[in-house]
Amino acid sequence: MARLLDVIQEEPRECSYLADRLATLEHRIMVDVTPAELERLLEHGWRRFGVDYFRPACAGCSACIPTRVPTGAFTPSKSQRRARKACAALEVQLGPPRFDDERLALYHRWHRYREGQRGWEEADLSERNYRLQFAFPHPAARELAYIDSATGKLVGVALSDETERAWSAIYFFYDPEWADRSIGTANVVIQIAIARARKIPYVYLGYRVAACASLAYKLRFRPQEALVGWPEDDETPEWRLIDE
C-alpha cells in the first residue's frame, strides 16, 4: 500500500511548454505504490518519475491534456509504419530500468541535441538523479533498450510503467544520429504493440500540449482518448474519444 511522504504545491513559474504562461505542479512523494494504485493514479491524470507523482495544477490554464491510446483499436498510419520499418534493425531489450555510464552519456548527447534544436536549457543530470528519476525500483517499472544490431551500440532508452490495464510511456531519449529515421515515432508504435500483445488495453502518453512542438506529436497516434478535467481521488475519471 502506498505511503505518502509529502505533498508539494509548486509556486507559479515560467511554463516549460508555453513561454507566455505560468505553470505549477502538484506533487505527491510516495513509496510502496502498488501497480494497482499506480494504475488508478494514471487514470486520474498523474505521472511518475521515481517517487515523485505529479500532475498540473495551473490556475486558468488547461493546455495540458492527459492522453491515452486504446491498444486494440490502434492502427499505425503510413508514416508510422515507415518509421517502424526504418528502425527494424534495432534490437529491443525489455527489462527493469538500470543505470550505467553508457545510459547517462546517451541522455546528455540527446539533450544537447534538443538544446540546439529547440532551445532547451542545459541539462545537469547526475548519476544520483538518473537513479532517482529513471531507475528507482518499482514493481511496474520497465525499460526498453534499443540496440543497433550492426554495431551493438545502445541508441535509445525508453522508460515505462506496466500494470494490468495500463502501459505508461514515461520518457525516451536516443542517439541524435537516429533522428532522421523517426526513432521517437517508432518507439511509441513499438510500445503500443507490446501492450497489445500483453492484452493491456491502454497506453498512456502523458500530457499533450497542442502549441508545444515537443508534445503536440502525440495527437498523431489514433484513436486517442483525453481525460476530462482533473478528477479528485474519490471521483470516477471520464475519458473521451478525441474527434478527428
C-alpha positions as CSV (number, residue, x, y, z in Angstrom):
1,M,0.0,0.0,0.0
2,A,1.2,3.5,-0.9
3,R,2.9,5.6,1.9
4,L,2.5,9.3,1.3
5,L,5.7,11.1,2.5
6,D,5.0,14.7,1.4
7,V,2.6,16.9,-0.7
8,I,4.2,19.8,-2.5
9,Q,2.4,22.6,-4.4
10,E,4.9,24.5,-6.5
11,E,4.9,28.2,-6.7
12,P,4.0,29.5,-10.1
13,R,6.9,29.6,-12.5
14,E,7.6,30.1,-16.2
15,C,5.9,27.3,-18.1
16,S,8.3,24.9,-19.8
17,Y,5.9,24.4,-22.7
18,L,4.2,27.7,-23.3
19,A,6.5,30.7,-22.8
20,D,3.7,33.2,-22.2
21,R,2.2,31.4,-19.3
22,L,2.9,30.4,-15.7
23,A,2.8,26.8,-14.5
24,T,2.6,24.9,-11.3
25,L,2.7,21.2,-10.4
26,E,1.1,19.3,-7.6
27,H,3.5,16.6,-6.3
28,R,2.9,13.6,-4.1
29,I,6.1,12.0,-2.8
30,M,5.2,8.3,-2.3
31,V,6.8,4.9,-1.8
32,D,5.4,1.4,-1.8
33,V,2.9,2.3,-4.5
34,T,1.4,-0.9,-5.9
35,P,0.8,-1.4,-9.6
36,A,-3.0,-1.3,-9.0
37,E,-2.6,2.1,-7.1
38,L,-0.3,3.4,-9.9
39,E,-3.0,2.4,-12.5
40,R,-5.6,4.4,-10.7
41,L,-3.3,7.4,-10.5
42,L,-2.7,7.2,-14.2
43,E,-6.5,7.1,-14.8
44,H,-6.7,10.4,-12.8
45,G,-4.1,12.2,-14.8
46,W,-1.0,11.6,-12.6
47,R,2.5,10.9,-13.9
48,R,5.6,9.4,-12.2
49,F,9.3,10.0,-12.0
50,G,10.8,7.8,-9.3
51,V,9.0,8.5,-6.0
52,D,7.6,11.8,-7.4
53,Y,3.9,11.6,-8.6
54,F,2.7,14.8,-10.2
55,R,0.1,16.5,-12.3
56,P,-0.5,20.1,-13.5
57,A,-2.3,22.5,-11.1
58,C,-2.1,25.6,-13.2
59,A,-4.6,28.4,-12.5
60,G,-6.6,29.5,-15.5
61,C,-4.9,27.1,-18.0
62,S,-6.0,23.7,-19.3
63,A,-3.4,23.3,-22.1
64,C,-2.0,20.0,-20.7
65,I,-4.3,17.2,-21.8
66,P,-3.7,13.7,-20.4
67,T,-3.9,11.3,-23.3
68,R,-4.1,7.5,-23.8
69,V,-4.4,5.2,-26.8
70,P,-6.8,2.2,-26.8
71,T,-4.4,-0.5,-28.0
72,G,-7.0,-2.8,-29.5
73,A,-8.2,-0.1,-31.9
74,F,-4.8,1.4,-32.9
75,T,-3.7,1.1,-36.5
76,P,-0.4,2.8,-37.3
77,S,-0.5,5.4,-40.1
78,K,1.6,5.2,-43.2
79,S,4.3,7.5,-41.8
80,Q,4.3,5.5,-38.5
81,R,4.7,2.2,-40.4
82,R,7.5,3.8,-42.3
83,A,9.3,4.9,-39.1
84,R,8.9,1.4,-37.7
85,K,10.5,-0.1,-40.8
86,A,13.3,2.4,-40.7
87,C,14.2,1.2,-37.2
88,A,13.6,-2.5,-38.0
89,A,17.3,-3.2,-37.5
90,L,17.1,-2.3,-33.8
91,E,17.0,-5.0,-31.2
92,V,14.6,-4.2,-28.3
93,Q,15.6,-5.4,-24.9
94,L,12.8,-5.2,-22.3
95,G,13.7,-5.4,-18.6
96,P,13.9,-3.4,-15.4
97,P,15.4,0.1,-15.6
98,R,19.1,0.3,-14.7
99,F,21.9,2.8,-14.7
100,D,25.3,2.8,-16.3
101,D,27.7,5.3,-17.8
102,E,26.5,4.5,-21.3
103,R,22.9,5.4,-20.5
104,L,23.9,8.7,-18.8
105,A,26.2,9.6,-21.8
106,L,23.4,8.9,-24.2
107,Y,21.0,11.0,-22.2
108,H,23.3,14.0,-22.3
109,R,24.1,13.5,-26.0
110,W,20.4,13.5,-26.8
111,H,19.7,16.5,-24.5
112,R,22.5,18.6,-26.1
113,Y,20.8,17.9,-29.5
114,R,17.5,19.1,-28.1
115,E,19.1,22.2,-26.6
116,G,20.4,23.2,-30.1
117,Q,17.2,22.1,-31.9
118,R,14.6,23.6,-29.6
119,G,16.3,26.0,-27.3
120,W,16.1,23.8,-24.2
121,E,18.0,24.8,-21.1
122,E,21.3,22.9,-20.4
123,A,20.8,19.6,-18.6
124,D,22.6,18.7,-15.4
125,L,21.6,15.2,-14.8
126,S,23.9,13.4,-12.4
127,E,24.2,9.7,-11.7
128,R,22.3,10.1,-8.5
129,N,19.4,11.9,-10.1
130,Y,19.3,9.4,-13.0
131,R,18.9,6.6,-10.5
132,L,16.2,8.5,-8.6
133,Q,14.2,9.6,-11.6
134,F,14.6,6.8,-14.1
135,A,15.8,3.7,-12.3
136,F,14.2,3.9,-8.8
137,P,12.9,0.4,-8.0
138,H,9.2,-0.1,-8.6
139,P,7.3,-3.3,-9.4
140,A,5.7,-1.7,-12.5
141,A,8.9,-0.1,-13.9
142,R,10.2,-1.2,-17.3
143,E,13.0,-0.2,-19.7
144,L,13.2,-0.7,-23.4
145,A,16.8,-0.5,-24.5
146,Y,17.3,-0.1,-28.3
147,I,20.5,-1.7,-29.6
148,D,21.9,-1.2,-33.1
149,S,22.2,-4.8,-34.2
150,A,25.0,-3.9,-36.6
151,T,27.3,-2.2,-34.0
152,G,25.9,-3.4,-30.7
153,K,25.6,0.2,-29.6
154,L,22.9,1.5,-27.3
155,V,21.0,4.1,-29.4
156,G,17.8,4.6,-27.4
157,V,16.3,4.1,-23.9
158,A,12.5,4.2,-23.2
159,L,11.3,4.3,-19.5
160,S,7.8,2.9,-19.0
161,D,5.4,1.5,-16.4
162,E,3.3,-1.6,-16.8
163,T,0.2,-2.5,-14.9
164,E,-2.7,-5.0,-15.7
165,R,-4.6,-2.4,-17.7
166,A,-2.1,0.4,-18.3
167,W,1.2,0.8,-20.1
168,S,2.6,4.3,-19.3
169,A,5.2,5.7,-21.7
170,I,7.2,7.9,-19.3
171,Y,10.4,9.2,-21.1
172,F,12.5,8.4,-24.2
173,F,16.0,9.6,-25.2
174,Y,18.1,8.5,-28.1
175,D,21.2,8.9,-30.2
176,P,20.6,12.0,-32.4
177,E,22.1,10.1,-35.4
178,W,18.8,8.2,-35.4
179,A,16.6,11.2,-35.5
180,D,16.2,11.2,-39.3
181,R,14.8,7.7,-39.0
182,S,12.0,8.9,-36.7
183,I,13.1,6.7,-33.9
184,G,10.8,8.6,-31.5
185,T,7.7,7.6,-33.6
186,A,8.9,4.0,-33.9
187,N,9.3,3.8,-30.1
188,V,5.7,4.7,-29.5
189,V,4.5,2.2,-32.1
190,I,6.6,-0.5,-30.6
191,Q,5.3,0.2,-27.0
192,I,1.7,0.1,-28.3
193,A,2.4,-3.2,-30.0
194,I,4.0,-4.6,-26.8
195,A,1.0,-3.5,-24.7
196,R,-1.5,-5.0,-27.2
197,A,0.4,-8.3,-27.2
198,R,0.2,-8.4,-23.4
199,K,-3.6,-7.6,-23.6
200,I,-3.1,-4.2,-21.9
201,P,-6.0,-2.0,-23.1
202,Y,-4.4,1.4,-22.8
203,V,-1.1,3.1,-23.5
204,Y,-0.8,6.4,-21.6
205,L,1.3,9.0,-23.5
206,G,1.3,11.7,-20.8
207,Y,0.3,15.3,-21.5
208,R,-0.3,16.7,-24.9
209,V,0.0,20.4,-25.4
210,A,-1.2,21.4,-28.9
211,A,1.0,24.6,-29.1
212,C,4.2,22.8,-27.9
213,A,6.2,21.0,-30.7
214,S,7.7,18.7,-28.1
215,L,4.3,17.3,-27.1
216,A,1.9,18.0,-30.0
217,Y,3.1,14.9,-31.9
218,K,1.2,12.7,-29.5
219,L,-2.1,13.6,-31.3
220,R,-0.9,11.6,-34.3
221,F,-1.5,8.3,-32.5
222,R,-5.1,7.5,-33.2
223,P,-7.6,6.6,-31.9
224,Q,-6.9,8.6,-28.8
225,E,-8.8,9.4,-25.6
226,A,-8.4,12.5,-23.4
227,L,-9.1,12.9,-19.7
228,V,-11.9,15.4,-18.9
229,G,-10.7,17.8,-16.2
230,W,-8.7,16.8,-13.1
231,P,-10.8,14.4,-11.1
232,E,-10.3,14.0,-7.3
233,D,-9.2,10.7,-5.8
234,D,-12.8,9.7,-4.9
235,E,-14.2,10.7,-8.3
236,T,-14.6,8.4,-11.3
237,P,-12.4,9.7,-14.2
238,E,-14.1,10.4,-17.5
239,W,-12.1,9.7,-20.7
240,R,-13.5,10.8,-24.0
241,L,-12.5,9.8,-27.5
242,I,-10.9,12.7,-29.4
243,D,-12.8,13.6,-32.5
244,E,-10.9,13.6,-35.8
